[in-house]
Amino acid sequence: MKVTYYGHATILLETEKAKLLFDPFITPNKLAKGVDIDAIKPDYILLTHGHVDHVADLFTIQTNSNATVICIAEIQSWLNNNDVEKVHGMNIGGSFNFDFGRVKMVNAIHSSSMPDGTYGGNPAGYVVYADGKKIYVAGDTALTYDMKLLEGEKLNWAFLPIGDNYTMGIDDAVKAAFFINCKNIIGVHFDTFPAIKLDHEAAKAKFANVGLNFVLPEIGQTIAL
């Protein structure tokens, strides 16, 4: 299993059987100007919520790849109304077995609306069970005690937002790592906008000081999980 980081909160998780793209926001991101979205052909696109900085390239990539979109039920309805039929709707606490493994939708604390102002349901995170691994993608979220529900999952890796302002920042992300009992953390949702500009070295030090393996990926970087 491996993951490629495309900037902001956009990651491509490659399992043995499928490619899973999370929260496609690439072309509006000046930091990701070197990424060719036409070359990204996922089998599934997973959306944590409806904000434009998580769905901006959804229609283009879904059309190019014919990917199935996994999302909360309200976003499913919005997509169906916008002529996207390959959608699997879920809701918080539910799980489903796909051809690559199992996906569980978990709670996140944030807000959610679609780019046109349509109600986007609740924000969410995901736990992906595939290739014998358990991967947590938190989505945009504050630190929440609900994360402790994942404490016994023995997660292999977790993707946590770290930019602060719109989501939790570094200090709360460190607490979140202990809540979920995961030692391998990859930071996302940082640097894209001035309000979430990150002090990289300070962030790395805070995780290192408590014995956590913290990866701050560069855009285009691929990491073996």
N, C-alpha and C positions, 0 to 999 in steps of 0.2 A: 504494500500500500504506500502511496505517496501523495503529496499535496503540492500544488503550485499556487503561489500568492500573486494575485493580479491587482493589488492595491486596495485601499480602504478595507472593506469587509468581504471582498470577493476572493473566494478560494475554489480551486478545482481539486476535489478529492477523488483519486483514482484507485478503485478496488480491483480485484481480479476480474470482475464481471461487468463493471460499469463505471462511467465517469459522472461524478456528481458535482455540479456547479452551484455554489451558494451565492446569493445576493449579487447579481451581475450589475455592477456600476463601474464602467471602465472608460468609455469615450468622453464623458464630461470631466474626468479626473485628469488634470494636467500632469500629475505625477506618473500616470500610466500611459502616456502618449506613445510609448514604444510597443504597446500591446496590440496585436492584430486580432480583433474580436471575430473576424471571419474564420480564423483558424481554430477557434474554440468550438468544439462539437461534443457537448455533453449528452449523455443519455437521459439525465434527469437534471432539473433546475429546482433547487430548494430555496424558498423565500422565507425569511424570518419575519418580515413585516412589509408594509406597502410604501414606505417612504422612497422618494425618488432616488436617493443615494444608495438604494438597494435593488431598484428595479429598472434603472434607466435603460439598460441594454437588453432587457428581458425579451421584448418582442423580436428584435433582430436575431438574437442568438437562438431563441426557440424556433423561429422560422427557418434559420439556416440548418439546424440540427434535428428538427422534429422531436425535440426532447419532451418528456413528460414533466410537467410542473407539479411540485409537491408544495402545498401551502395550506393555510387555514381556510375554513369553509367560505368565509366572506370574500377572500381574495379569489377563490375558485369561481364564485358567482360573477365577480367583476371580470375575470379573464374570459369566462364563457360569453359574457355580454360584449366582449371585445374580440370575439371570433377565435379564441384559443380553446380548443376542445380537449386537448390531451392534458388534463389536469386531474390530479388526485388530491381531493380535499381531506383535511384532517382537523382535529381539534386538540386542545391541551389535555395531556394525559393519555391520549390514544396512541396506539402503535399499529404498524402494518408490516407484513412480510412482502418484500419486493424480490425481484429476481437476483439481486446482489446481496441481500441481507435484510435486516429489520431496521425500521426507523421509528423512533418514539418522539412525539412532539411534547416539549416540556415548557414550563412557564418562564416568561421573561417580563421584566418591569420596564415599560417604555411607553410609547404611544404608537399609533398606526393609522394612516390614512393613505389612500392612493394618490398619485400625482394630480388627478382631476378633482380631488376633494372627497371622493367616495369613501365611506366608512370601510376601514380595512380589517375589522375584527381585532382580536387581541394579538400583540406581538408574541413571538415564540422563540424557543431554541429547539435544538434537535440532539438526540443521541443516535448515532449510527452504529449498528452492530454488523460488522462485515469482516471477512478474512480473519476471524478469531480475535478481532480487536474491537474496542469500544471507544468511540470518538464523540466528544461533546462539542457542539458548536452553539455557543451561548446566545448568539444574536446580539442586538442592541439591548442592553439591560443595565439596570442598577444592581448593586449587590443585594441579594435577597436571600432570606433564610430558607426559602424553598430549595436552594441549591444543595442544602444538606440532605435532601432526599436522594441525591446521587452519590452520597458518601460511600455506600456499600457496593456500588457498581464496579469498582476497581477499573476506573477509566484509564486508558492508555495515554490519551492526549486530550487536551482541551484548548479550544480557541476562544479567547476572552477579549472583549473590547477593553481598551486601556487608555483611550485618548482623553477621558474626562469631559466635562461640560455637557455633552449629550448622553453620555453613558458613564459607567463607573470609571474611575481613574486607576492609577497604579496601586495605590494603597488598598483600595477596595478589591482590586483584582488579585492581590496577594492573599487577602482574606478569603476570596472566592475559591482560590486554589486549595486552601485548607478545608473549606466547607465541602468541596466535592472530592477531597482526598485524592488529588491528582498532582503528580510531581512534574509532569511534562506539559508546559504551557506555551502556546504560540499566541502572541499579541496581534490584534487587528484593530481597525477603526482608529487610526492615529495619523497625524500629519496632513491629511487631505485638505483641511480647512484651517485657517489661523487659530480658531478656538480650540482645536485639538492637536496643536503642535506639541510634540513630545520631546523631552530631554532623554535621549536614548541611553546615555551612559548611566544616568540616575535610575532609570527604569531597570536596566540590567542589574545594577547593584542591589536594588531592593529585593529582587527575586533571589539573587545569588546569596545575599546575607541570611536568608532563611532556608537555604539548601534546595531551592527549586531549580529545575532545568528550564530556562526561559529562552525562547527563540523570538527574536525581533526580525521578521523576514523582510527581505528586499523585494521590490516588485519584479516579478519574473522568476524568482527563486523557487526551486523545487526541493522539497524536503522529504526524505524517507521516514515513514512513521513505523 
